[in-house]
Amino acid sequence: MHLSYLEAENVRCLSHIAIHPSPRINVLLGANASGKTSLLEAIYLLGRGRTFRKGCVSHLIRDGARRLVVFGRLAEEGIPLGISKGPQGTEIHLGGKPLRQTSELANRLPLRFINTNSHQLLEQGAKQRRRLMDWGVFYEEPRFLPAWQRYARAMRQRNQALRREEPLGPWDEMLEQEAVHLHAYRAGYVERLGPYFSRYAEGLLENAGVRISYRPGWPLEEGLKASLERSRERDRVAGYTTLGPHRADMQILWEGRQAQHWASSGQHKLLVCALSLAQVALLRERTGRCCLVLIDDLAAELDEVHRRRLLRALEALGSQVFLTGTDRGLLETQGKWFHVERGQVQES
């Protein structure tokens, strides 16, 4: 799956751009604040229905405009895909037909995004790592999303019952029922992902002692229902459910230690890249689907040796890749080059 055509209008500083990207490596070159990241953001909007930056929808729309539009064409199927955002809300279309849920966008256009803040995946809490794990489970297991939605509804009801001091038994049973499935999907995914991650991490960092570890969010030997019963008093004090799949984590371990506590910022970036590339490779192996890879400021925090290793890994991946940078000399790759300046994009 890749984009054969991309058009964006009124996305931040982009007034109107239209490009025919390569199915492999695409390099967006330009000065800082020229619009490179905004172009990545337009692609991200098309695949996720939301931005990767903080702020409300109005911040996405170019000053003086009322509505943004992003349109793309999927090469393999020739299907047009579009999203628009404005005062009346968001509209999504696939093949000329409206879509109701952004999950349908994600299903059509899988993508992974890496930026200069990706080290926070390791340094911050489990929420972002859990999202990354669930991204992969979503594409492999169609039963995962409905199970997660049922679990989330039951957890909201249990949290309300906690605050109202109502009986918790029925909600505990529902949570355990869905937790069994969620754990099986996640555990299986992480087990399959592990060898791919170790291979990419060894190639980028020359270290064979890196692996991923999955934590389900409650003591498996006890069972979730029993764990919830044991934690009821603590949960009532907290006002929310403190154990369960919503507390799961996927950690990166380097020689048995959590990588975030001692790896350098450049190593953090390479570990996140290795994890994302592993997910892309596993997705293709398991489903036959290709995934877009977006990397903002690839050269940042990487020396020449590691830049070249990452570029070679991206070239060998066989996926459509969009990279940004300010210096052509730092991105030695046989890709399609675009010059970005003041919100305008030209092939170079």
Residue frames relative to the residue before (quaternion, step in Angstrom):
aa qw qx qy qz dx dy dz
M 1.0000 0.0000 0.0000 0.0000 0.00 0.00 0.00
H 0.2280 0.7611 -0.5917 0.1361 3.58 -0.81 0.96
L 0.5287 -0.6216 0.4826 0.3182 3.52 -1.33 0.36
S 0.2157 -0.7725 0.5831 0.1290 3.58 -0.81 0.98
Y 0.7859 0.0979 -0.0441 0.6089 3.56 1.28 -0.37
L 0.0098 -0.7899 0.6129 -0.0158 3.56 -1.03 0.82
E 0.0085 0.7786 -0.6263 0.0379 3.54 -0.96 0.95
A 0.0035 0.8005 -0.5983 0.0356 3.58 -0.91 0.90
E 0.0635 -0.7938 0.6048 -0.0093 3.52 -1.04 0.87
N 0.8691 0.0480 -0.0734 0.4869 3.55 -0.93 1.05
V 0.4039 0.6633 -0.5166 0.3606 3.57 1.01 0.83
R 0.8039 -0.1917 0.0482 0.5610 3.56 -0.25 1.33
C 0.8311 -0.1504 0.1049 0.5250 3.64 -0.60 -1.06
L 0.5497 0.6061 -0.4053 0.4076 3.63 1.23 -0.04
S 0.2545 -0.7734 0.5605 0.1514 3.59 -0.49 1.15
H 0.7391 -0.2609 0.1717 0.5968 3.55 0.91 -0.97
I 0.0752 0.7835 -0.6126 0.0722 3.56 -0.79 1.03
A 0.0280 -0.7707 0.6364 0.0127 3.56 -1.23 0.57
I 0.0596 0.8067 -0.5822 0.0825 3.59 -0.74 1.06
H 0.2705 -0.6964 0.6352 0.1958 3.52 -1.40 0.39
P 0.1603 -0.8417 0.5081 0.0875 3.61 0.09 1.22
S 0.5665 -0.5606 0.4829 0.3628 3.52 -1.34 0.35
P 0.5089 -0.6378 0.4700 0.3367 3.60 -1.12 0.53
R 0.7046 0.3938 -0.2612 0.5293 3.60 1.27 -0.08
I 0.8479 -0.1112 0.0952 0.5095 3.63 -0.58 -1.10
N 0.0189 -0.7681 0.6397 -0.0187 3.56 -0.97 0.99
V 0.1281 -0.8029 0.5811 0.0358 3.57 -0.76 1.07
L 0.1702 -0.7662 0.6160 0.0672 3.56 -0.80 1.10
L 0.0434 -0.8354 0.5460 -0.0451 3.55 -0.33 1.29
G 0.3573 0.7260 -0.5364 0.2397 3.56 -0.93 0.87
A 0.6538 -0.5092 0.3856 0.4056 3.53 -1.31 0.20
N 0.6617 -0.4661 0.3891 0.4399 3.55 -1.29 0.17
A 0.8329 0.1761 -0.1678 0.4971 3.57 -1.13 0.80
S 0.4317 0.7085 -0.4617 0.3139 3.61 1.13 0.51
G 0.6399 -0.5285 0.3343 0.4467 3.60 1.21 -0.40
K 0.3917 0.7437 -0.4707 0.2681 3.60 1.26 0.06
T 0.7000 0.4543 -0.2719 0.4792 3.57 0.82 -1.00
S 0.6046 0.5537 -0.3556 0.4488 3.59 1.10 -0.62
L 0.6302 0.5179 -0.3354 0.4713 3.58 1.08 -0.66
L 0.6227 0.5076 -0.3330 0.4937 3.58 1.04 -0.73
E 0.6430 0.5354 -0.3173 0.4463 3.55 1.01 -0.84
A 0.6149 0.5406 -0.3426 0.4607 3.59 1.06 -0.72
I 0.6521 0.4939 -0.3136 0.4821 3.60 0.98 -0.83
Y 0.6363 0.5309 -0.3182 0.4605 3.56 0.99 -0.86
L 0.6244 0.5377 -0.3277 0.4622 3.59 0.98 -0.80
L 0.6659 0.5172 -0.2978 0.4477 3.54 0.97 -0.88
G 0.7496 0.3997 -0.2164 0.4812 3.58 1.08 -0.68
R 0.7869 0.3036 -0.1528 0.5150 3.58 1.16 -0.52
G 0.4098 -0.7251 0.4689 0.2941 3.58 1.14 -0.44
R 0.7468 0.2592 -0.1794 0.5856 3.57 1.29 0.17
T 0.5364 -0.6245 0.4618 0.3301 3.57 -1.29 0.14
F 0.4406 -0.6615 0.5252 0.3041 3.57 -1.26 0.28
R 0.6322 0.5080 -0.3371 0.4781 3.60 1.28 0.01
K 0.5477 -0.5953 0.4740 0.3478 3.52 -1.29 0.39
G 0.5614 0.6006 -0.4479 0.3514 3.55 -1.20 0.50
C 0.5622 -0.6121 0.4430 0.3362 3.55 -1.24 0.38
V 0.7256 -0.4508 0.3080 0.4189 3.53 -1.34 0.28
S 0.6231 0.5753 -0.3493 0.3983 3.58 0.97 -0.81
H 0.6235 0.5482 -0.3447 0.4380 3.60 1.13 -0.56
L 0.5979 0.5754 -0.3527 0.4324 3.58 1.20 -0.41
I 0.6895 0.5055 -0.2712 0.4421 3.55 1.05 -0.81
R 0.5387 -0.6527 0.4363 0.3057 3.55 -0.88 1.02
D 0.5968 -0.5855 0.4177 0.3558 3.56 -1.05 0.82
G 0.7965 0.2738 -0.2275 0.4888 3.55 -0.88 1.00
A 0.6676 0.4575 -0.3007 0.5045 3.60 1.24 -0.25
R 0.3983 -0.7268 0.5135 0.2224 3.56 -1.21 0.49
R 0.8150 0.1289 -0.0211 0.5645 3.55 1.13 -0.54
L 0.2255 -0.7446 0.6085 0.1563 3.57 -1.12 0.66
V 0.1027 -0.7754 0.6214 0.0456 3.54 -1.22 0.60
V 0.0186 -0.7566 0.6534 0.0161 3.56 -1.05 0.85
F 0.0346 -0.8005 0.5969 -0.0413 3.54 -0.83 1.06
G 0.0412 0.7969 -0.6016 0.0350 3.57 -1.01 0.80
R 0.2565 -0.7366 0.5998 0.1785 3.51 -1.32 0.31
L 0.3348 -0.7439 0.5504 0.1778 3.55 -0.83 1.05
A 0.4594 -0.7525 0.3994 0.2513 3.54 -0.48 1.25
E 0.6896 0.5182 -0.3074 0.4018 3.59 0.74 -1.03
E 0.7896 0.2968 -0.1418 0.5181 3.57 0.96 -0.85
G 0.3700 -0.7423 0.4792 0.2871 3.57 1.24 -0.35
I 0.4453 0.7168 -0.4290 0.3224 3.56 1.27 0.36
P 0.3521 -0.7257 0.5446 0.2296 3.62 -0.88 0.88
L 0.0900 -0.7790 0.6206 0.0046 3.52 -1.08 0.87
G 0.0736 0.8326 -0.5419 0.0878 3.60 -0.75 0.98
I 0.0628 -0.7707 0.6328 0.0410 3.52 -1.25 0.55
S 0.0306 -0.7800 0.6249 0.0132 3.55 -1.07 0.75
K 0.0965 -0.7833 0.6132 0.0326 3.55 -1.14 0.74
G 0.1949 0.7737 -0.5836 0.1512 3.52 -1.02 0.87
P 0.7977 -0.3046 0.2050 0.4783 3.60 -1.24 -0.27
Q 0.7050 0.4518 -0.2638 0.4788 3.60 1.10 -0.64
G 0.6894 -0.4774 0.2817 0.4663 3.57 1.24 0.12
T 0.6320 -0.5341 0.4240 0.3683 3.51 -1.33 -0.43
E 0.0825 -0.7693 0.6320 0.0440 3.55 -1.06 0.84
I 0.0889 -0.7900 0.6065 0.0071 3.56 -0.92 0.99
H 0.0229 -0.8016 0.5974 -0.0091 3.56 -0.95 0.90
L 0.0565 -0.7634 0.6431 0.0218 3.53 -1.13 0.79
G 0.8345 -0.0127 -0.0299 0.5501 3.57 -0.60 1.13
G 0.6978 -0.4776 0.2660 0.4629 3.57 1.12 0.67
K 0.6600 0.4773 -0.3063 0.4927 3.59 1.28 -0.05
P 0.4878 -0.6791 0.4589 0.3004 3.61 -0.96 0.80
L 0.2195 -0.7415 0.6201 0.1318 3.54 -1.20 0.70
R 0.3903 -0.7411 0.5036 0.2119 3.56 -1.08 0.71
Q 0.8009 0.2675 -0.1102 0.5242 3.57 0.98 -0.81
T 0.4930 -0.6627 0.4783 0.2983 3.56 -1.03 0.81
S 0.5353 0.6197 -0.4153 0.3962 3.61 1.17 -0.37
E 0.6029 0.5470 -0.3585 0.4570 3.59 1.18 -0.49
L 0.5877 0.5395 -0.3611 0.4829 3.58 1.17 -0.58
A 0.6757 0.5066 -0.2921 0.4488 3.55 0.82 -1.03
N 0.6445 0.5314 -0.3235 0.4444 3.56 1.02 -0.74
R 0.6905 0.4729 -0.2701 0.4760 3.58 1.10 -0.69
L 0.8156 0.1596 -0.0387 0.5548 3.57 0.98 -0.82
P 0.1050 -0.8120 0.5720 0.0496 3.62 0.21 1.20
L 0.1067 0.7977 -0.5897 0.0669 3.59 -0.96 0.77
R 0.2043 -0.7297 0.6389 0.1323 3.50 -1.34 0.55
F 0.1497 -0.7998 0.5797 0.0431 3.56 -0.96 0.93
I 0.0327 -0.7824 0.6216 -0.0188 3.56 -0.90 1.00
N 0.0326 0.8003 -0.5979 0.0321 3.57 -0.83 0.97
T 0.7405 -0.4223 0.2824 0.4399 3.56 -1.30 -0.08
N 0.6675 0.4763 -0.3051 0.4842 3.61 1.25 -0.20
S 0.3923 0.7635 -0.4531 0.2404 3.57 1.26 0.05
H 0.5279 0.6277 -0.4146 0.3943 3.59 1.21 -0.37
Q 0.5568 0.6145 -0.3890 0.4012 3.58 1.21 -0.45
L 0.5058 0.6410 -0.4186 0.3975 3.57 1.24 -0.36
L 0.7165 0.4079 -0.2353 0.5147 3.56 1.08 -0.73
E 0.7345 0.4834 -0.2422 0.4100 3.55 0.88 -0.98
Q 0.7187 0.4330 -0.2568 0.4796 3.59 1.03 -0.69
G 0.7716 -0.3891 0.2504 0.4366 3.56 -1.28 -0.19
A 0.7296 -0.4719 0.3073 0.3881 3.52 -1.39 0.05
K 0.4874 0.7098 -0.4283 0.2742 3.61 1.15 -0.44
Q 0.7020 0.4569 -0.2782 0.4702 3.59 0.82 -0.97
R 0.6500 0.5023 -0.3283 0.4663 3.59 0.98 -0.75
R 0.6201 0.5311 -0.3383 0.4680 3.57 1.08 -0.70
R 0.6331 0.5245 -0.3279 0.4654 3.59 1.01 -0.77
L 0.6479 0.5202 -0.3168 0.4575 3.54 0.98 -0.86
M 0.6398 0.5138 -0.3133 0.4780 3.57 0.98 -0.84
D 0.7068 0.4741 -0.2734 0.4482 3.57 0.82 -0.99
W 0.5151 0.6121 -0.4189 0.4296 3.60 1.22 -0.40
G 0.7093 0.4553 -0.2650 0.4683 3.56 0.84 -0.94
V 0.6391 0.5240 -0.3294 0.4566 3.58 0.99 -0.82
F 0.5976 0.5948 -0.3458 0.4118 3.59 1.04 -0.83
Y 0.7349 0.4269 -0.2433 0.4674 3.60 0.88 -0.93
E 0.6879 0.4809 -0.2893 0.4602 3.59 1.11 -0.56
E 0.8121 0.2180 -0.0597 0.5380 3.57 0.96 -0.90
P 0.2911 -0.7992 0.4990 0.1662 3.63 -0.21 1.22
R 0.6336 0.5379 -0.3377 0.4418 3.60 1.19 -0.39
F 0.5046 0.6878 -0.4157 0.3155 3.57 1.24 -0.30
L 0.6949 0.4939 -0.3029 0.4259 3.62 0.71 -1.02
P 0.6647 0.4728 -0.3347 0.4718 3.68 0.81 -0.78
A 0.6432 0.5160 -0.3317 0.4583 3.60 0.99 -0.77
W 0.6545 0.5030 -0.3134 0.4695 3.58 0.99 -0.82
Q 0.6462 0.5168 -0.3249 0.4581 3.60 0.97 -0.77
R 0.6430 0.4998 -0.3251 0.4806 3.60 1.00 -0.75
Y 0.6407 0.5218 -0.3209 0.4629 3.56 0.98 -0.84
A 0.6667 0.5133 -0.3045 0.4464 3.59 0.87 -0.95
R 0.6392 0.5152 -0.3282 0.4673 3.61 1.01 -0.78
A 0.6711 0.4895 -0.3013 0.4683 3.58 0.90 -0.90
M 0.6464 0.5156 -0.3315 0.4542 3.60 1.00 -0.73
R 0.6213 0.5243 -0.3478 0.4669 3.60 1.00 -0.71
Q 0.6525 0.5025 -0.3131 0.4730 3.58 0.99 -0.81
R 0.6502 0.5027 -0.3249 0.4680 3.60 0.96 -0.76
N 0.6408 0.5226 -0.3301 0.4553 3.60 0.98 -0.78
Q 0.6315 0.5083 -0.3303 0.4835 3.57 1.05 -0.72
A 0.6525 0.5122 -0.3119 0.4634 3.58 0.97 -0.86
L 0.6034 0.5537 -0.3527 0.4528 3.60 1.07 -0.67
R 0.7082 0.4650 -0.2632 0.4614 3.58 0.85 -0.97
R 0.7154 0.4212 -0.2446 0.5009 3.58 1.15 -0.64
E 0.3703 -0.7458 0.4634 0.3033 3.57 1.38 -0.09
E 0.3392 0.7240 -0.5098 0.3176 3.54 0.94 1.00
P 0.6773 -0.4766 0.3467 0.4403 3.65 -1.22 0.24
L 0.2764 -0.7941 0.5295 0.1126 3.56 -1.02 0.89
G 0.4451 0.7521 -0.4218 0.2417 3.58 1.23 -0.41
P 0.6893 0.4801 -0.3126 0.4434 3.65 0.72 -0.95
W 0.6750 0.4838 -0.3027 0.4676 3.58 0.96 -0.81
D 0.6008 0.5524 -0.3603 0.4518 3.60 1.05 -0.68
E 0.6634 0.5039 -0.3081 0.4593 3.59 0.96 -0.86
M 0.6587 0.5039 -0.3119 0.4635 3.59 0.96 -0.83
L 0.6487 0.5180 -0.3194 0.4570 3.56 0.97 -0.83
E 0.6604 0.5009 -0.3203 0.4588 3.58 0.91 -0.83
Q 0.6239 0.5580 -0.3419 0.4272 3.58 0.97 -0.83
E 0.7222 0.4127 -0.2489 0.4960 3.60 0.87 -0.91
A 0.6031 0.5862 -0.3578 0.4058 3.59 1.06 -0.70
V 0.5933 0.5726 -0.3662 0.4313 3.58 1.04 -0.71
H 0.6905 0.4648 -0.2786 0.4792 3.59 0.90 -0.91
L 0.6569 0.5184 -0.3218 0.4430 3.59 0.86 -0.93
H 0.6487 0.5117 -0.3195 0.4639 3.56 0.95 -0.83
A 0.6545 0.5171 -0.3230 0.4472 3.59 0.89 -0.87
Y 0.6608 0.5051 -0.3129 0.4585 3.60 0.93 -0.89
R 0.7024 0.4746 -0.2727 0.4549 3.57 0.85 -0.97
A 0.6627 0.5124 -0.3126 0.4478 3.56 0.85 -0.93
G 0.6560 0.5062 -0.3091 0.4667 3.57 0.96 -0.84
Y 0.6517 0.5196 -0.3190 0.4511 3.57 0.97 -0.83
V 0.6803 0.4841 -0.3003 0.4611 3.59 0.82 -0.95
E 0.6199 0.5381 -0.3449 0.4551 3.59 1.02 -0.69
R 0.6837 0.4627 -0.2863 0.4863 3.60 0.97 -0.81
L 0.6593 0.5288 -0.3075 0.4372 3.57 1.04 -0.77
G 0.5535 0.6824 -0.3749 0.2957 3.58 1.03 -0.81
P 0.7068 0.4528 -0.2953 0.4564 3.64 0.70 -0.95
Y 0.6224 0.5285 -0.3436 0.4639 3.61 1.04 -0.71
F 0.6657 0.5048 -0.3078 0.4552 3.56 0.90 -0.92
S 0.6572 0.5131 -0.3190 0.4506 3.58 0.88 -0.90
R 0.6482 0.5253 -0.3221 0.4475 3.59 0.99 -0.78
Y 0.6888 0.4597 -0.2858 0.4822 3.59 0.91 -0.89
A 0.6405 0.5246 -0.3323 0.4518 3.58 0.97 -0.79
E 0.6515 0.5014 -0.3188 0.4718 3.58 0.98 -0.80
G 0.6656 0.5127 -0.3063 0.4475 3.59 1.00 -0.77
L 0.7238 0.4315 -0.2454 0.4793 3.58 0.99 -0.81
L 0.8085 0.2863 -0.1123 0.5017 3.57 1.00 -0.84
E 0.3236 -0.7581 0.4931 0.2782 3.58 1.30 -0.25
N 0.5622 0.5587 -0.4029 0.4577 3.53 0.93 0.94
A 0.2354 -0.8093 0.5280 0.1037 3.55 -0.59 1.18
G 0.6078 0.5963 -0.3421 0.3974 3.58 1.27 -0.04
V 0.5209 0.6369 -0.4111 0.3925 3.59 1.20 0.43
R 0.1230 0.7834 -0.6013 0.0980 3.58 -0.93 0.89
I 0.3981 -0.6854 0.5467 0.2699 3.55 -1.30 0.18
S 0.1713 -0.7815 0.5970 0.0594 3.53 -1.15 0.74
Y 0.2397 -0.7856 0.5607 0.1050 3.56 -0.92 0.97
R 0.0760 -0.7694 0.6335 0.0289 3.56 -0.99 0.93
P 0.4031 -0.7830 0.4214 0.2163 3.61 -0.53 1.16
G 0.5594 -0.6223 0.3959 0.3782 3.63 1.13 -0.50
W 0.7696 0.0788 -0.0926 0.6269 3.58 1.32 0.07
P 0.6062 -0.5629 0.3982 0.3964 3.64 -1.16 0.39
L 0.3762 -0.7643 0.4759 0.2187 3.59 -0.38 1.21
E 0.6468 0.5454 -0.3322 0.4169 3.58 0.97 -0.81
E 0.6811 0.4879 -0.2795 0.4690 3.58 1.19 -0.49
G 0.3910 -0.6919 0.5062 0.3349 3.57 1.07 -0.72
L 0.5559 -0.6531 0.3950 0.3293 3.57 -0.97 0.79
K 0.6370 0.5392 -0.3512 0.4245 3.61 0.91 -0.82
A 0.6738 0.4789 -0.2963 0.4785 3.57 0.91 -0.89
S 0.6342 0.5271 -0.3288 0.4602 3.59 1.05 -0.74
L 0.6539 0.5053 -0.3119 0.4688 3.58 1.00 -0.79
E 0.6326 0.5205 -0.3345 0.4659 3.57 1.01 -0.76
R 0.6695 0.5029 -0.2967 0.4593 3.57 0.98 -0.85
S 0.7497 0.4024 -0.2170 0.4785 3.59 1.03 -0.71
R 0.3282 0.7922 -0.4779 0.1906 3.61 1.22 0.13
E 0.6715 0.4921 -0.3169 0.4544 3.59 0.82 -0.91
R 0.6515 0.5027 -0.3135 0.4738 3.57 0.95 -0.86
D 0.6564 0.5114 -0.3102 0.4598 3.58 0.97 -0.83
R 0.6391 0.5203 -0.3367 0.4555 3.60 1.00 -0.76
V 0.6423 0.5073 -0.3216 0.4761 3.58 1.01 -0.77
A 0.7000 0.4651 -0.2665 0.4720 3.57 0.95 -0.92
G 0.3798 -0.7383 0.4752 0.2914 3.57 1.09 -0.70
Y 0.7630 0.2305 -0.1655 0.5808 3.58 1.25 0.24
T 0.6054 -0.5709 0.4283 0.3524 3.55 -1.34 0.33
T 0.2183 -0.8350 0.4983 0.0822 3.58 -0.57 1.17
L 0.7420 0.3179 -0.2102 0.5516 3.61 1.25 -0.13
G 0.5122 0.6432 -0.4735 0.3160 3.56 -1.12 0.64
P 0.7470 -0.4074 0.2804 0.4442 3.59 -1.29 0.03
H 0.6056 0.5606 -0.3609 0.4344 3.61 1.16 -0.47
R 0.6759 0.4300 -0.2851 0.5263 3.59 1.33 -0.04
A 0.3684 0.7501 -0.4788 0.2691 3.59 1.25 0.24
D 0.1146 -0.7860 0.6055 0.0497 3.54 -1.27 0.39
M 0.1488 -0.7295 0.6579 0.1136 3.53 -1.31 0.54
Q 0.0820 -0.8383 0.5390 -0.0066 3.56 -0.28 1.27
I 0.3370 -0.6967 0.5934 0.2211 3.53 -1.26 0.55
L 0.1136 -0.8022 0.5858 0.0201 3.54 -0.70 1.14
W 0.1258 -0.7705 0.6232 0.0448 3.54 -1.00 0.93
E 0.8126 -0.1497 0.0251 0.5628 3.53 -0.35 1.34
G 0.7583 -0.4236 0.1825 0.4607 3.53 0.96 1.03
R 0.6901 0.4417 -0.2805 0.5000 3.59 1.23 -0.18
Q 0.5673 -0.5875 0.4454 0.3670 3.56 -1.16 0.57
A 0.4750 -0.7347 0.4113 0.2560 3.55 -0.57 1.24
Q 0.6245 0.5854 -0.3519 0.3788 3.60 1.02 -0.72
H 0.6608 0.5511 -0.3137 0.4016 3.59 1.14 -0.52
W 0.8410 0.1548 -0.0784 0.5124 3.61 1.11 -0.36
A 0.5412 0.6032 -0.4267 0.4015 3.65 1.15 -0.18
S 0.5205 -0.6321 0.4739 0.3240 3.59 -1.16 0.62
S 0.6751 -0.4867 0.3508 0.4292 3.61 -1.26 0.25
G 0.6434 0.5111 -0.3278 0.4662 3.59 1.04 -0.73
Q 0.6473 0.5029 -0.3090 0.4823 3.57 1.04 -0.77
H 0.5869 0.5588 -0.3606 0.4618 3.57 1.08 -0.69
K 0.6718 0.5035 -0.3012 0.4522 3.57 0.85 -0.99
L 0.6751 0.4905 -0.2992 0.4628 3.59 0.91 -0.87
L 0.6254 0.5278 -0.3404 0.4631 3.59 1.04 -0.68
V 0.6537 0.4921 -0.3105 0.4839 3.59 0.99 -0.84
C 0.6280 0.5209 -0.3317 0.4735 3.59 1.02 -0.77
A 0.6484 0.5191 -0.3181 0.4571 3.59 0.93 -0.89
L 0.6568 0.5087 -0.3097 0.4626 3.57 0.98 -0.83
S 0.6716 0.4934 -0.2989 0.4650 3.59 0.93 -0.88
L 0.6598 0.4951 -0.3103 0.4725 3.60 0.93 -0.85
A 0.6172 0.5372 -0.3396 0.4638 3.57 1.07 -0.72
Q 0.6523 0.5114 -0.3154 0.4620 3.58 0.96 -0.82
V 0.6445 0.5174 -0.3158 0.4660 3.57 1.00 -0.85
A 0.6727 0.4948 -0.2961 0.4637 3.59 0.91 -0.92
L 0.6584 0.5002 -0.3122 0.4678 3.60 0.96 -0.84
L 0.6161 0.5490 -0.3460 0.4463 3.59 0.99 -0.79
R 0.6733 0.4878 -0.2971 0.4695 3.57 0.92 -0.90
E 0.6608 0.5154 -0.3080 0.4505 3.58 0.95 -0.87
R 0.7415 0.4346 -0.2307 0.4561 3.59 0.89 -0.90
T 0.8227 0.2391 -0.0895 0.5080 3.59 0.97 -0.84
G 0.4466 -0.6898 0.4577 0.3395 3.59 1.20 -0.36
R 0.5728 0.6111 -0.3678 0.4040 3.59 1.28 0.10
C 0.3375 -0.7162 0.5755 0.2049 3.54 -1.11 0.78
C 0.2387 -0.7712 0.5816 0.0999 3.54 -1.20 0.60
L 0.4321 -0.6662 0.5400 0.2790 3.57 -1.08 0.73
V 0.1470 -0.7646 0.6220 0.0832 3.56 -1.13 0.74
L 0.0905 -0.7871 0.6100 0.0101 3.57 -0.77 1.11
I 0.0219 0.7993 -0.5989 0.0449 3.59 -0.74 1.05
D 0.1973 -0.7913 0.5732 0.0802 3.55 -0.55 1.19
D 0.8463 -0.0205 -0.0410 0.5308 3.56 -0.80 1.13
L 0.0687 -0.8533 0.5167 0.0141 3.54 0.68 1.15
A 0.7002 0.5141 -0.2858 0.4046 3.61 0.89 -0.91
A 0.5125 0.6767 -0.4209 0.3198 3.60 1.16 -0.49
E 0.8666 0.1020 -0.1194 0.4736 3.56 -1.04 0.99
L 0.6528 0.4824 -0.3304 0.4816 3.61 1.23 0.24
D 0.3756 -0.7016 0.5514 0.2502 3.58 -1.00 0.79
E 0.7482 -0.4278 0.2624 0.4340 3.56 -1.30 0.19
V 0.6465 0.5339 -0.3283 0.4350 3.59 0.91 -0.87
H 0.7328 0.4273 -0.2484 0.4678 3.57 0.79 -0.98
R 0.5662 0.5596 -0.3918 0.4612 3.61 1.15 -0.48
R 0.6819 0.4911 -0.2936 0.4557 3.55 0.86 -0.96
R 0.6303 0.5291 -0.3391 0.4558 3.59 0.97 -0.77
L 0.6750 0.4901 -0.2979 0.4641 3.56 0.92 -0.90
L 0.6454 0.5159 -0.3242 0.4607 3.60 0.96 -0.81
R 0.6539 0.4995 -0.3201 0.4695 3.61 0.95 -0.83
A 0.6392 0.5202 -0.3290 0.4611 3.58 1.01 -0.77
L 0.6532 0.5061 -0.3102 0.4700 3.58 1.01 -0.80
E 0.6450 0.5180 -0.3215 0.4607 3.60 0.98 -0.80
A 0.6975 0.4665 -0.2697 0.4724 3.58 1.02 -0.81
L 0.5326 0.6680 -0.3952 0.3375 3.59 1.20 -0.41
G 0.3247 -0.7801 0.4787 0.2383 3.58 1.10 -0.70
S 0.5803 0.5706 -0.3754 0.4436 3.59 1.25 0.28
Q 0.5565 -0.5570 0.4770 0.3905 3.55 -1.29 0.19
V 0.0628 -0.8132 0.5775 -0.0364 3.55 -0.75 1.13
F 0.1046 -0.7581 0.6408 0.0616 3.56 -1.09 0.81
L 0.0556 -0.7998 0.5973 -0.0216 3.56 -0.67 1.18
T 0.1657 -0.7600 0.6113 0.1460 3.58 -1.18 0.48
G 0.1227 0.7839 -0.6032 0.0813 3.53 -1.23 0.55
T 0.4256 -0.7036 0.5150 0.2420 3.55 -1.31 0.29
D 0.7667 0.2905 -0.1357 0.5562 3.59 1.23 -0.46
R 0.4079 -0.7388 0.4830 0.2333 3.57 -0.52 1.20
G 0.6364 0.5717 -0.3233 0.4045 3.57 1.06 -0.74
L 0.6656 0.5049 -0.2975 0.4621 3.57 1.23 -0.41
L 0.7319 0.3644 -0.2060 0.5377 3.58 1.29 -0.21
E 0.0188 0.8281 -0.5561 0.0679 3.55 0.34 1.28
T 0.3490 0.7218 -0.5210 0.2929 3.55 -0.08 1.30
Q 0.4357 -0.6856 0.5243 0.2555 3.55 -1.18 0.64
G 0.3194 0.7581 -0.5057 0.2601 3.55 0.48 1.18
K 0.5827 -0.5181 0.4695 0.4143 3.51 -1.35 -0.31
W 0.2196 -0.8167 0.5284 0.0751 3.55 -0.73 1.10
F 0.0786 -0.7731 0.6289 0.0265 3.53 -1.08 0.85
H 0.2693 -0.7470 0.5871 0.1572 3.56 -0.99 0.89
V 0.1249 -0.7949 0.5930 0.0317 3.56 -0.78 1.08
E 0.1538 0.7822 -0.5867 0.1421 3.56 -0.78 1.06
R 0.8571 -0.0691 0.0000 0.5105 3.54 -0.81 1.11
G 0.7395 -0.4455 0.2249 0.4517 3.54 0.90 0.96
Q 0.6270 0.4868 -0.3475 0.4991 3.59 1.27 0.22
V 0.1750 -0.7934 0.5798 0.0606 3.58 -1.05 0.81
Q 0.0307 0.7873 -0.6137 0.0501 3.55 -0.89 1.02
E 0.4726 -0.6453 0.5131 0.3114 3.55 -1.08 0.72
S 0.1181 -0.8173 0.5631 0.0314 3.57 -0.89 0.94
